Amino acid sequence: MDMELGSIVKCRNRNWVLLPSESDIYLLRPLTGGSDEVIKIKKGLSNIIGYDLPTERVVPSFFPPPSKEDFQDFASAHILWNAVRLNLRESAAPFRSLGRISIRPRVYQFVPLLMALKLDPVRLFIADDVGVGKTIEALLVARELYDRGEIKRFAVLCPPYLCEQWEKELREKFNFEPVMIRSGTISSIERSLPQGTNIYTHFPVQVISIDWVKSDRNKHLFIQFCPDLVIVDEVHGAADSYGGKSSQQERHKLLKEISKSKKQLHLIFLTATPHSGKEEAFRSLLGLLKPEFADWHFSELNEYQRGELAKHFVQRTRKDIEKDWESESCFPERITNDETYELSDEYRELFKKTYEFCFEIIKSSGNLEERKRRVRYWGALALLRCVMSSPSAAAIAIRNRITEQSGSEDDGDFSTFVFEQTDQRTDDENPIPPIEATDQTLPYTEKRKLRELAQLADSLKDNINKDNKLLACVKIVKELLRDGFNPIVWCRYVATAEYVGSNLEALLSDVQVITITGRMGDEERKFEIEGIDPEKPRVLVATDCLSEGINLQDKFDAVIHYDLPWNPNRLEQREGRVDRYGQNKRQVKAIRFYGRDNPVDGKVLEILLDKAKEIYKTLGTYVPIPEENESIMEALLNALFFKADAGSQLRLFDYKAFINEFHLKWDKVLMREKVNRTRFAQRALKPAEVKAELEKTDTVLGDPDAVRKFLFDCAQRIGFQIIKDKKRNNVYRIPLDSNSTSMLPDMIKYALPTKHKKDYWLISFDSPTPEGAEYIGRNHPFVAALAQFIFENALQNTSLPDSTKYVSRCGVICTKDVSSKTILLLLRVRYKFMQPTNLHISEEILVAGFSLNNNEILSLKREDALNLITSAKPDANIPLEEKKNILEEILQNFRGWDDKKIFTTRNDKFASETRQLLYNRAKELEDSHKRIRKAAALQIKDFSIEPLFPPDLIGLLVLQPVEKK
């Protein structure tokens, strides 16, 4: 028998909703369940020859009507209304994705989504500031396109060290089931594949290491079976380097081939540093979105070009967001301080002798060819930087300089061991290659000098009282811990991080000290971070292996730059680990830590970091350095080794003049960034418009306040405790001990967390979530289990013993809030969303209100009906039997639905008014969807929404007016 989509059917002794599916398949969703319980039944399964499978038959059914016995108080019907709303996943609201995500995005995070919905295909470049939430912005787009049926598969390409974080975000916040594809996982994934499939077609959601997939061996299959949407994170590392790094060129070549693989391919690029100071590299990325963008120069854009680019590119600072989009601050206040130390006599001696050694290296390179001379320069700077980092790093670097002589001055580009590149991950090992390549053989006298330096470094390492840098850092850490902060201590080298971490652990009692470096694998790093107790004081000592893209804001709120970075962009990336969306502390601290008499730190501050700080105060963010790293090296080299005497062979040029010119170029970049960020901050979209669409969605799905009220109401009805935390107003405790949970229904008990360190569970309804608490939103498993339990309990109410009847479907009150008898119907309505390429069934809960006055039935405005169900209060008692009689009289009007799918009633006014309400609502939804998709490039005229009949009569409430005396 043919049955209409969206209708109620029966199979396996259970009622289901019939969903769109393939021609030979029934796709069924439980009447009270969610999309995770959908099953497929092959048509004709019950008629297999020789077998009788009556329970497998799919036959028409109906939604069970309420009865006059099915009532309690008015509040129980309100709980039921919230339960059914929170149970919705296939939302009919303008933003379809909000029915399936487990966070509450901020208004500004919807801007890229609104931009994407106006593009076909979606080609979007999101370049918002560090810590703004670009991951959330991109996944909102992905979830929306997926839920609308516009994409079937999508992939996230990211650096390998970010794969696990993306996998976690997709799973926990956006309710996807991703597969993580990289060198360590590919073998096990391929073994699990069904025969005749591949990883790209079998798994709809993929997180892929861009460095794994870029190789010739792997990329061709990916491009052949490229998904509908590709998100590329840290895309600045895939810009065309024009003859530069081969790995970066390979990434760019991969993206170029991907962008051409499908005409309708959706592409989203993410980075906080879109051009790293090189506009031609930035244009190479823009050209992947639209080829003509590659030839447009930002400084020469006309009005048409600016308008076209603004459709695809968004770049906002935090100041932009808080000024234009948010009524309250959504980011912490960053307090920046400088803390200094003074070298001990022993450390000053180590620096002096190392400096003299490096001076001789540079001086002796005067007659070498340019390439070899540069390698000497890098080697000198690398050795000096290691020595001033820590005694441990100094000892390793010096000993490697003595013993390792296998390098060649012609071997590769060593600058990356010294200078932190913006477009690639920093190597945190001691820079052995440039040091060993500065010469092939060392004379005996030089080796003797280096052995003396190594012994001096060892003596400092073994006696920390001579290392004022470490002692000053310990003092700062103690002060931060005393003030309630949990800091990250950033180090440049592994040796330094291990040295600082081990000494902090020895000197700090009752404090967790965790050290993480690039020597650890991704799994080990993840294990260490997840093992941190958020309720105890803690310090993280880390190298820059964690400085890019990693979320640390939930456990840390301060940073100390133990080693100053030589790239200001790295400074922002480090601080952005704690100063970002999701940080619950209202203040975070960032401390630049340097030696007052440390010449290396002094020149880095003078040339780079002080200028970067000045720019940050002006613009509210850092801007890229406008020069190649070799120019920075040259400036530092001349600043450190320039001698005032006229006969010096090192007097290559006046470094002061060079620095002034360098800063002038940086100022020009600053002016360009100011203009660009003004143009591309997306002020054409208005916050009020976004908020209006969000409010419409909240009406359908329930906002965080609805979740809060629902949980507290359920706790009171079912018998579990929610206790306000004594320290924090927005945190609550749910006891998990056996005494508190023993009497709970199994479905609720099993939804509580079992693997918890304490006998209570900390929760919060605020997103971002306070430290140590878990966010409870509409899609949290506990809320979902509660909503489904309440819904099922209501439908079984009349067959349950009184002790387990928690809610009812009907209610009657006498209230001053109405002047005539008023009926509120809780209707679950299904809609058919029709587009040329797909068909979807979506749902919402409508509150339909009718006023009965002298046998005349008048429809209430929808907002008036909603107001009554949320705020009406009883003002007089009604005897039990009278309530039953009132309900029986009203329910006579709703005996069921006839073949024409209208109410079987004694008064057709109910039927006609209800049908008109549903048609009007369908038109309103259609207009709302078209409004957010409206754009010249999109054909939306073929899009339509129709209500499906009959709606489910979930509940019925009667409001009697208080009789006037």
Secondary structure, DSSP 8 states (H G I E B T S, - for coil): ----TT-EEEETTEEEEEE---TTEEEEEETTS-GGG-EEEETTGGG-TT---GGG--EE-------TT-B--HHHHHHHHHHHHHH--SB-SSSGGGGT-SS---GGGGHHHHHHTT-SS-EEEE---TTS-HHHHHHHHHHHHHHTTS-S-EEEEE-GGGHHHHHHHHHHTT----EEESTTTHHHHHHTS-TT--HHHH-SEEEEEHHHHTSHHHHHHHHHT--SEEEESSGGGGS--SS--HHHHHHHHHHHHHHHH-TT-EEEEE-S-SSTT-HHHHHHHHHHH-GGGGG--GGG--HHHHHHHHTTEE---HHHHHHHT-SS--S-EEEEEEEEE---HHHHHHHHHHHHHHHHHHHTTTTS-HHHHHHHHHHHHHHHHHHHH-HHHHHHHHHHHHH-----TTSS--GGGTS--TTS----S--HHHHHTT-S---HHHHHHHHHHHHHHHHHHH-GGG-HHHHHHHHHHHHHHHTT--EEEE-SSHHHHHHHHHHHHHH-TT-EEEEE-TTS-HHHHHHHHHTS-TTS-EEEEE-GGGSSS---TTT--EEEESS--SSHHHHHHHHTTTSSTT--SSEEEEEEEEETT-HHHHHHIIIIIHHHHHHHHHHSS----SS-HHHHHHHHHHHHH--SSTT-TT--S-HHHHHHHHHHHHHHHHHHHHHHHHHTS-TTS-HHHHHHHHHHHHHHH--HHHHHHHHHHHIIIII---EE-SS-TT-EEEE-SHHHHTTS-HHHHTTS-SS-SSSEEEEESSSS--TT-EE--TTSHHHHHHHHHHHHHHHTGGGS-GGG----SEEEEEETT-SSEEEEEEEEEEEEEE-SS-EEEEEEEEEEEEEEETTEEEE--HHHHHHHHHH----B---HHHHHHHHHHHHGGGS-B-TTSSB--S-HHHHHHHHHHHHHHHHHHHHHHHHHH--TT---TT-EEEEEEEEEEEEEEEEEE----
